[in-house]
């Protein structure tokens, strides 16, 4: 069993920044791929960013604005989100090995 707990969401103005964290615990393989997804109201869940070992991959919509990293010692994966836009508003979910966290709300609005 794997547990994922997201934190760091909130309300931010356009152009602002937020940092999301995903704490991973349980029976996980060594340095598993960990992904961030998001789901906006009325839309399907979409891939945002993922990290394999220490390399990150990004959706085109966030490339250059978001950065994913991991702290191996703390088993956490962080998503740094800069230059946020209203269209980034969504519930953000952490995912690994078929498991999902509960999500954290990000709202970008003036």
N, C-alpha and C positions, 0 to 999 in steps of 0.2 A: 504494500500500500504506500502511496506517495501523497504527501500533503503539500499544497501550495497556498501561500497566503500573500495576497497583494496588499500594498499600502501606498499612500502618497497621492492619491487622487484629490481633486478639489475643484474650486472655481478659480479661473484665471482670466485676465483680460487678453484680447488678441495681441500677439507679439510677446507674450509672457512665456515663462518656463515652469515646468513641473518635473519632479523626479519620482518615478514609480519604482518600487522595490518588490521583488518576489522572493520570499523565503521558501526554500525547498527542503523538505525533510522526508524521511522514510526510506524505503527500499529503492534506491536509485542506483543506476550504473555510474561508473566513474565518469564525471564531467559529461553528463548527458546533454543533448541539444535541448535548449530551453527557448521557448518562443513567446512572443506577445501577440495577441490578437485583440481586435476591438469590434464592438457591435454598436452601431448607432440605431436610434429608434426607427423601426420600419425597414431596416436593412439587414443583410446577411452578415454574419461574423466574417471578418477579413484579417488576413495576415498583416502584421505591422513590422515585426523585426524578429530575428532569431540569432542565437549564438551557439556555435559549435566549437568546442574547445575554447579558443579565445577570439575566433573570427566572427564578425557579425554580417548578417545579410538583412536587407531592408526592402520594404515596398517602395515603389517609385514615388508614391505620394508623400513619403516622409524622409526620403533620402536627402542628406545634407542638413536636416533639421533635428533628427532623432539620433541618439547614440546608445548602443546596448553594450553592457559590460558585465563581468561576473567577478565576485569575490569568492574564490575557491574555499578559503578558510571558513568563511561565514555561510557558505552555501546559499548565497543570494545572487540574484540577477537584477540589474538596475537598468531602467530605461530613462535616459535623460531626454526630455522633450523641450526643444527650444523653438522660438518663433512660432508659437502655437496659433492656429487658425480656428475659426468657428467650426469648420468642417472636421476638425479633430475631436469634436465633442462625441463621446461614446463611453460605453463601459469597456474597460480594458481588462483582459484576462491573460493570466500566465498559464502556460501549457508545457508539459513534458511527458513523454512516454504514454500518451493517451489520457493523462490526468489533467484536470482543470482546477484553477482556483475559483473563488467566489466572485471575483471581479471587483474593480474599483472605478468609481465614476469620475470622469474628467469632463468638465464643462468649460468651454472657452466662449466667453461672452463679455460684452461691455455693459 
